[in-house]
């Protein structure tokens, strides 16, 4: 299941001013959220606009925001 990034600009602002203190570099966020550095780089460059549900939750936890601030969950569960 994928969560789609709401807005790249908001993602970048929150990386600079996270709810849990000091700003994150791409490398630091990737390590803290246990998401590959290349995936975070692709998001920052605007090449990727989604993460799987577990990755999205780890990223927002690292950034200190709720998932709905940065991501749109799927509108319905697969059947």
C-alpha positions as a Markdown table, in Angstrom:
| # | Residue | x | y | z |
|---|---|---|---|---|
| 1 | Unk | 0.0 | 0.0 | 0.0 |
| 2 | Unk | 1.3 | 3.4 | -0.9 |
| 3 | Unk | 0.9 | 6.8 | 0.7 |
| 4 | Unk | 1.2 | 9.8 | -1.8 |
| 5 | Unk | 3.2 | 12.9 | -0.8 |
| 6 | Unk | 0.8 | 15.8 | -0.4 |
| 7 | Unk | 3.3 | 18.6 | -1.2 |
| 8 | Unk | 7.0 | 18.6 | -1.8 |
| 9 | Unk | 7.5 | 22.1 | -0.5 |
| 10 | Unk | 5.9 | 21.2 | 2.8 |
| 11 | Unk | 8.1 | 18.1 | 3.1 |
| 12 | Unk | 11.2 | 20.2 | 2.5 |
| 13 | Unk | 10.1 | 22.8 | 5.1 |
| 14 | Unk | 9.5 | 20.1 | 7.7 |
| 15 | Unk | 12.9 | 18.6 | 7.0 |
| 16 | Unk | 14.4 | 22.0 | 7.7 |
| 17 | Unk | 12.2 | 22.6 | 10.8 |
| 18 | Unk | 11.1 | 19.2 | 12.2 |
| 19 | Unk | 8.8 | 18.9 | 15.2 |
| 20 | Unk | 11.6 | 17.2 | 17.1 |
| 21 | Unk | 14.4 | 19.7 | 16.9 |
| 22 | Unk | 17.3 | 20.2 | 14.5 |
| 23 | Unk | 17.0 | 20.1 | 10.7 |
| 24 | Unk | 17.6 | 16.8 | 8.9 |
| 25 | Unk | 19.9 | 16.2 | 5.9 |
| 26 | Unk | 18.8 | 13.6 | 3.4 |
| 27 | Unk | 21.3 | 11.1 | 4.9 |
| 28 | Unk | 20.2 | 11.8 | 8.5 |
| 29 | Unk | 16.5 | 11.5 | 7.7 |
| 30 | Unk | 17.1 | 8.2 | 5.8 |
| 31 | Unk | 19.0 | 6.8 | 8.7 |
| 32 | Unk | 16.5 | 7.9 | 11.3 |
| 33 | Unk | 13.5 | 6.7 | 9.4 |
| 34 | Unk | 15.2 | 3.5 | 8.1 |
| 35 | Unk | 14.4 | 4.4 | 4.5 |
| 36 | Unk | 17.0 | 4.2 | 1.8 |
| 37 | Unk | 19.0 | 7.3 | 1.1 |
| 38 | Unk | 18.2 | 7.1 | -2.6 |
| 39 | Unk | 14.5 | 7.0 | -1.9 |
| 40 | Unk | 14.7 | 10.2 | 0.2 |
| 41 | Unk | 16.9 | 11.8 | -2.4 |
| 42 | Unk | 14.3 | 11.0 | -5.1 |
| 43 | Unk | 11.5 | 12.5 | -3.0 |
| 44 | Unk | 13.5 | 15.7 | -2.4 |
| 45 | Unk | 14.3 | 16.0 | -6.1 |
| 46 | Unk | 10.6 | 15.5 | -7.0 |
| 47 | Unk | 11.3 | 12.3 | -8.8 |
| 48 | Unk | 9.2 | 10.2 | -6.4 |
| 49 | Unk | 5.9 | 11.2 | -4.8 |
| 50 | Unk | 5.1 | 8.1 | -2.7 |
| 51 | Unk | 6.3 | 5.8 | 0.0 |
| 52 | Unk | 4.9 | 2.5 | 1.2 |
| 53 | Unk | 2.8 | 2.8 | 4.4 |
| 54 | Unk | 5.5 | 1.6 | 6.7 |
| 55 | Unk | 8.1 | 3.9 | 5.3 |
| 56 | Unk | 5.7 | 6.9 | 5.4 |
| 57 | Unk | 5.0 | 6.2 | 9.1 |
| 58 | Unk | 8.7 | 6.0 | 9.9 |
| 59 | Unk | 9.5 | 9.2 | 8.1 |
| 60 | Unk | 6.7 | 11.2 | 9.8 |
| 61 | Unk | 7.8 | 9.7 | 13.2 |
| 62 | Unk | 11.3 | 10.9 | 12.6 |
| 63 | Unk | 10.1 | 14.4 | 11.5 |
| 64 | Unk | 7.7 | 14.7 | 14.5 |
| 65 | Unk | 4.5 | 15.2 | 12.5 |
| 66 | Unk | 1.4 | 13.1 | 11.8 |
| 67 | Unk | 1.1 | 11.1 | 8.6 |
| 68 | Unk | -1.7 | 13.2 | 7.3 |
| 69 | Unk | 0.4 | 16.3 | 7.3 |
| 70 | Unk | 2.7 | 14.9 | 4.6 |
| 71 | Unk | 0.9 | 12.0 | 3.0 |
| 72 | Unk | -2.5 | 11.1 | 1.5 |
| 73 | Unk | -3.4 | 7.5 | 2.3 |
| 74 | Unk | -5.2 | 5.3 | -0.2 |
| 75 | Unk | -8.9 | 6.2 | -0.3 |
| 76 | Unk | -10.0 | 2.6 | 0.1 |
| 77 | Unk | -8.5 | -0.7 | 1.3 |
| 78 | Unk | -7.9 | -3.3 | -1.4 |
| 79 | Unk | -10.4 | -6.1 | -1.4 |
